[in-house]
Amino acid sequence: MDNNRAIIHTLAVGMPKELHYGEGRSMITGINKQQVASVYLAKSGFDGDDVADKKHHGGPDRAVCLYPLEHYAQWQQELGKTLPTAAFGENLTVTNMIEANVCIGDIYKIGDVVIQITQGRVPCSTIDKYTEANTLLKRLIETGYTGFLARVLEEGTIYADSPIELIAKDPAHISILYCNEIYFENKDADAMQRILAVDALADEWKQKLEKRIQVLQSRAVK
């Protein structure tokens, strides 16, 4: 067995449902996902899977959410408790695909399916509410351990034991970890330009980075 080979740890899907948190508060969210043995993945996303907040989640560029299993040990140690399965609302909890090694534009074959990495996951406060941990969102942003999203190039069924194979590494080698650092610090226009130059980048990130570059350049002129 290749110890460096990416593998699926958990395959999970879920429809939006009510989440109760805090003192008598609730919201509708798709973060609570259940483990499945197999599921069909279309370009629009997984069967039996959806998001509640369509503005900030979902869509063809964000059809698949992946999160590295390696980070769970750190978060559970910091929080002093066990996290639920697919705690970050990810469809695929994976091993040997950490943010430092996965790049925008990388193409993976998972069983019959082919996906392309499009952006880092931008975490939201729902993660804190779901895990009952008010520091987790802040720590995800600080570390860049956000997980990442992908579009579907070839549809098909994914099984919990489907192999993951890297079939094309993007030549720019712009890692998710690097993107996260630049995205959340929001200061380096040149670095944003390098990220923008990767054609596979999600459209939403392209629009946001273009706007940020304009703001930074206008400030520099003044």
Sine and cosine of phi, psi and omega as CSV:
sin_phi,cos_phi,sin_psi,cos_psi,sin_omega,cos_omega
0.00,0.00,0.71,-0.71,0.04,-1.00
-0.99,0.15,0.92,-0.38,-0.06,-1.00
-0.94,0.34,-0.25,0.97,0.01,-1.00
-0.99,-0.16,0.03,1.00,-0.05,-1.00
-0.98,0.21,0.71,-0.70,0.03,-1.00
-0.93,0.36,0.70,-0.71,0.02,-1.00
-0.67,-0.74,0.41,-0.91,0.08,-1.00
-0.99,0.15,0.78,-0.62,0.12,-0.99
-1.00,-0.07,-0.70,0.71,0.01,-1.00
-0.63,-0.77,0.71,-0.70,0.13,-0.99
-0.93,-0.36,0.83,-0.56,-0.12,-0.99
-0.57,-0.82,0.57,-0.82,0.07,-1.00
-0.63,-0.77,0.29,-0.96,0.04,-1.00
-0.11,-0.99,0.55,-0.84,0.06,-1.00
-1.00,-0.04,0.40,-0.91,0.04,-1.00
-0.83,0.55,0.67,-0.74,0.05,-1.00
-0.49,-0.87,0.14,-0.99,-0.06,-1.00
-0.97,0.26,0.75,-0.66,0.08,-1.00
-0.91,-0.41,0.82,-0.57,0.06,-1.00
-0.99,-0.10,0.72,-0.70,-0.01,-1.00
-0.49,-0.87,0.27,-0.96,0.03,-1.00
0.86,0.50,-0.53,-0.85,-0.02,-1.00
-0.99,-0.17,1.00,-0.02,0.08,-1.00
0.96,0.28,0.31,0.95,0.01,-1.00
-0.99,-0.16,0.40,-0.91,0.02,-1.00
-0.46,-0.89,0.32,-0.95,0.04,-1.00
-0.44,-0.90,0.32,-0.95,0.10,-1.00
-0.99,-0.11,0.81,-0.58,-0.04,-1.00
-0.49,-0.87,0.45,-0.89,0.05,-1.00
-0.99,-0.13,0.23,0.97,-0.10,-0.99
-0.94,0.34,-0.46,0.89,-0.07,-1.00
-0.99,0.15,0.98,-0.18,-0.07,-1.00
-0.93,-0.36,0.52,-0.85,-0.04,-1.00
-0.93,-0.36,0.61,-0.80,-0.01,-1.00
-0.91,0.41,0.68,-0.73,0.03,-1.00
-0.74,-0.67,0.35,-0.94,0.00,-1.00
-1.00,0.09,-0.49,0.87,0.02,-1.00
-0.33,-0.94,0.41,-0.91,0.01,-1.00
-0.31,-0.95,0.57,-0.82,0.02,-1.00
-0.99,0.13,0.71,-0.71,0.03,-1.00
-0.90,-0.43,0.90,-0.43,0.08,-1.00
-0.98,-0.18,0.09,-1.00,0.01,-1.00
-0.90,0.43,-0.39,0.92,0.02,-1.00
-1.00,0.06,-0.17,0.99,0.00,-1.00
0.74,-0.67,-0.10,-0.99,-0.04,-1.00
-0.98,0.19,0.57,-0.82,0.18,-0.98
-0.87,0.49,0.67,-0.74,0.04,-1.00
0.95,0.30,0.37,0.93,-0.02,-1.00
-0.67,-0.74,0.67,-0.74,0.02,-1.00
-0.34,-0.94,0.11,-0.99,0.04,-1.00
-0.86,-0.51,0.40,-0.91,0.04,-1.00
-1.00,0.02,-0.65,0.76,-0.05,-1.00
-1.00,-0.08,1.00,0.01,-0.10,-1.00
-0.95,0.33,-0.33,0.94,0.00,-1.00
-0.94,0.33,-0.64,0.77,-0.12,-0.99
-0.96,-0.27,-0.14,0.99,-0.06,-1.00
-0.67,-0.75,0.35,-0.94,0.10,-1.00
0.98,0.22,-0.12,-0.99,-0.08,-1.00
1.00,-0.09,0.28,-0.96,-0.09,-1.00
-0.84,0.54,-0.58,0.81,0.01,-1.00
-0.96,0.26,-0.22,0.98,-0.06,-1.00
-0.77,-0.64,0.64,0.77,-0.09,-1.00
-0.95,0.30,-0.43,0.90,-0.06,-1.00
-0.78,-0.63,0.75,-0.66,0.08,-1.00
-0.93,-0.38,0.79,-0.61,0.00,-1.00
-0.85,-0.52,0.58,-0.81,0.05,-1.00
-0.65,-0.76,0.72,-0.69,-0.03,-1.00
-0.95,0.32,0.77,-0.64,0.04,-1.00
-0.88,0.48,-0.54,0.84,-0.10,-1.00
-0.82,0.57,-0.51,0.86,-0.07,-1.00
-0.97,0.23,-0.35,0.94,-0.06,-1.00
-0.84,0.55,-0.65,0.76,-0.03,-1.00
-0.87,0.48,-0.67,0.74,0.02,-1.00
-0.90,0.44,-0.73,0.68,-0.04,-1.00
-0.91,0.42,-0.64,0.77,-0.02,-1.00
-0.92,0.38,-0.57,0.82,0.06,-1.00
-0.93,0.37,-0.70,0.71,-0.01,-1.00
-0.91,0.42,-0.63,0.78,-0.07,-1.00
-1.00,0.07,-0.33,0.94,-0.02,-1.00
0.95,0.32,0.47,0.88,0.03,-1.00
-0.39,-0.92,0.29,-0.96,0.02,-1.00
-0.99,0.13,0.70,-0.71,0.04,-1.00
-1.00,0.02,0.46,-0.89,0.03,-1.00
-0.94,0.34,0.24,-0.97,0.11,-0.99
-0.86,0.52,0.67,-0.74,-0.01,-1.00
0.76,0.65,0.76,0.64,-0.12,-0.99
-0.87,0.49,-0.39,0.92,-0.06,-1.00
-0.98,-0.21,0.25,0.97,0.01,-1.00
0.96,0.27,0.30,0.95,-0.03,-1.00
-0.98,0.21,0.50,-0.86,0.10,-0.99
-0.99,0.15,-0.58,0.82,-0.03,-1.00
-0.81,-0.59,0.91,-0.41,0.20,-0.98
-1.00,-0.02,0.85,-0.53,-0.20,-0.98
-0.81,-0.59,0.44,-0.90,0.08,-1.00
-0.94,-0.33,0.58,-0.82,0.02,-1.00
0.91,0.42,0.60,0.80,0.13,-0.99
-0.63,-0.77,0.85,0.52,-0.01,-1.00
-0.98,0.18,0.33,-0.94,-0.13,-0.99
-0.86,0.51,-0.50,0.87,-0.02,-1.00
-0.94,0.34,-0.40,0.92,-0.08,-1.00
-0.96,-0.27,-0.27,0.96,-0.01,-1.00
-0.99,-0.12,0.75,-0.67,-0.09,-1.00
-0.88,-0.47,0.46,-0.89,0.11,-0.99
-0.85,0.53,0.75,-0.66,0.01,-1.00
1.00,-0.07,-0.21,0.98,0.05,-1.00
-0.88,0.48,0.62,-0.78,-0.02,-1.00
-0.89,-0.46,0.80,-0.60,-0.02,-1.00
-0.86,-0.50,0.59,-0.81,0.13,-0.99
-0.96,-0.27,0.82,-0.57,0.01,-1.00
-0.84,-0.55,0.98,-0.20,-0.15,-0.99
0.89,0.46,-0.85,-0.53,0.02,-1.00
-1.00,-0.01,-0.15,0.99,-0.12,-0.99
-1.00,-0.02,0.56,-0.83,0.11,-0.99
-0.85,-0.53,0.80,-0.60,0.01,-1.00
-0.83,-0.56,0.37,-0.93,0.04,-1.00
-0.78,-0.63,0.75,-0.66,-0.02,-1.00
-0.94,0.33,0.75,-0.66,-0.12,-0.99
-0.89,-0.45,-0.49,0.87,-0.07,-1.00
-0.17,-0.99,0.27,-0.96,0.20,-0.98
-0.96,0.27,0.44,-0.90,0.09,-1.00
-0.96,0.28,0.76,-0.65,0.11,-0.99
-0.99,-0.11,0.97,-0.24,-0.10,-1.00
-0.95,0.31,0.42,-0.91,0.01,-1.00
-0.77,-0.63,0.10,-0.99,-0.10,-0.99
-0.91,0.41,-0.24,0.97,0.04,-1.00
-0.86,0.51,-0.52,0.85,0.01,-1.00
-0.88,0.48,-0.70,0.71,0.05,-1.00
-0.89,0.47,-0.67,0.74,-0.03,-1.00
-0.92,0.39,-0.68,0.74,-0.05,-1.00
-0.93,0.37,-0.64,0.77,-0.05,-1.00
-1.00,-0.02,-0.07,1.00,-0.05,-1.00
0.81,0.59,0.73,0.68,0.00,-1.00
-0.66,-0.75,0.95,-0.32,-0.12,-0.99
-0.99,0.15,0.07,1.00,0.01,-1.00
-0.94,-0.35,-0.15,0.99,-0.18,-0.98
-0.93,0.37,-0.70,0.71,0.02,-1.00
-0.84,0.55,-0.74,0.67,0.01,-1.00
-0.86,0.52,-0.67,0.74,-0.03,-1.00
-0.95,0.32,-0.58,0.82,0.06,-1.00
-0.86,0.51,-0.69,0.73,-0.02,-1.00
-0.94,0.35,-0.67,0.74,0.00,-1.00
-0.88,0.48,-0.65,0.76,-0.07,-1.00
-1.00,0.02,-0.40,0.92,-0.13,-0.99
0.99,0.17,0.15,0.99,-0.01,-1.00
-1.00,0.07,0.92,0.40,-0.14,-0.99
-0.99,-0.11,-0.27,0.96,-0.25,-0.97
0.99,0.16,-0.10,-0.99,-0.10,-0.99
-0.41,-0.91,0.23,-0.97,-0.11,-0.99
-0.85,-0.52,0.32,-0.95,-0.07,-1.00
-0.55,-0.84,0.43,-0.90,0.16,-0.99
-0.99,-0.16,0.32,-0.95,-0.02,-1.00
-0.98,-0.19,0.85,-0.53,0.05,-1.00
-1.00,-0.06,-0.58,0.82,0.05,-1.00
-0.70,-0.72,0.83,-0.55,-0.04,-1.00
-0.98,0.21,0.32,-0.95,0.05,-1.00
0.28,-0.96,-0.13,-0.99,0.00,-1.00
-0.99,-0.12,0.73,-0.69,0.12,-0.99
-0.97,-0.25,0.71,-0.70,0.07,-1.00
-0.95,-0.30,0.41,-0.91,-0.03,-1.00
-0.87,0.50,-0.40,0.91,0.02,-1.00
-0.95,-0.32,0.28,0.96,0.03,-1.00
-0.89,0.46,0.69,-0.72,0.05,-1.00
-0.95,0.30,0.49,-0.87,0.08,-1.00
-0.94,-0.35,0.81,-0.58,-0.03,-1.00
-0.78,-0.63,0.81,-0.59,0.11,-0.99
-0.97,0.25,0.90,-0.43,-0.05,-1.00
-0.96,-0.27,-0.27,0.96,0.07,-1.00
-0.41,-0.91,0.83,-0.55,0.07,-1.00
-1.00,-0.07,0.78,-0.62,0.00,-1.00
-0.89,0.46,0.73,-0.68,-0.08,-1.00
-0.89,0.46,-0.40,0.92,-0.03,-1.00
-0.97,0.25,-0.39,0.92,0.01,-1.00
0.80,0.60,0.71,0.70,0.05,-1.00
-1.00,-0.04,0.97,-0.25,-0.13,-0.99
-0.97,0.26,0.38,-0.93,0.09,-1.00
-0.87,0.50,-0.65,0.76,-0.02,-1.00
-0.89,0.46,-0.67,0.74,0.04,-1.00
-0.90,0.44,-0.71,0.70,0.02,-1.00
-0.86,0.52,-0.70,0.72,0.00,-1.00
-0.88,0.47,-0.69,0.72,0.01,-1.00
-0.85,0.52,-0.73,0.68,-0.02,-1.00
-0.94,0.35,-0.66,0.75,-0.05,-1.00
-0.89,0.46,-0.71,0.70,-0.09,-1.00
-0.99,0.13,-0.45,0.89,0.05,-1.00
-0.98,0.19,-0.59,0.81,0.15,-0.99
0.85,0.52,0.69,0.72,-0.05,-1.00
-0.77,-0.64,-0.37,0.93,-0.19,-0.98
-0.96,-0.27,0.99,-0.13,-0.04,-1.00
-0.91,0.41,-0.60,0.80,0.00,-1.00
-0.90,0.44,-0.67,0.74,0.03,-1.00
-0.91,0.41,-0.62,0.79,0.06,-1.00
-0.88,0.47,-0.62,0.78,0.04,-1.00
-0.89,0.46,-0.64,0.77,0.02,-1.00
-0.90,0.44,-0.64,0.77,0.03,-1.00
-0.92,0.38,-0.68,0.73,0.00,-1.00
-0.87,0.49,-0.46,0.89,-0.05,-1.00
-0.95,0.32,-0.22,0.98,0.04,-1.00
-0.99,0.12,0.92,-0.38,-0.12,-0.99
-0.87,0.49,-0.52,0.85,-0.08,-1.00
-0.97,0.26,-0.14,0.99,-0.02,-1.00
-0.83,0.56,0.64,-0.77,0.02,-1.00
-0.85,0.53,0.61,-0.79,-0.04,-1.00
-0.84,0.55,-0.64,0.77,-0.03,-1.00
-0.89,0.46,-0.66,0.75,0.04,-1.00
-0.92,0.40,-0.62,0.79,0.04,-1.00
-0.85,0.52,-0.73,0.68,-0.01,-1.00
-0.90,0.44,-0.69,0.72,-0.02,-1.00
-0.91,0.41,-0.70,0.72,-0.02,-1.00
-0.93,0.38,-0.61,0.79,0.05,-1.00
-0.88,0.48,-0.67,0.74,0.02,-1.00
-0.91,0.42,-0.67,0.74,-0.01,-1.00
-0.91,0.42,-0.63,0.77,0.04,-1.00
-0.88,0.47,-0.68,0.73,0.03,-1.00
-0.86,0.51,-0.69,0.73,0.00,-1.00
-0.90,0.43,-0.72,0.70,-0.02,-1.00
-0.90,0.44,-0.66,0.75,0.01,-1.00
-0.92,0.39,-0.61,0.80,0.03,-1.00
-0.92,0.38,-0.58,0.81,0.06,-1.00
-0.92,0.39,-0.60,0.80,-0.04,-1.00
-0.93,0.38,-0.50,0.86,-0.02,-1.00
-0.96,0.29,-0.58,0.82,-0.08,-1.00
-0.93,0.37,0.00,0.00,0.00,0.00
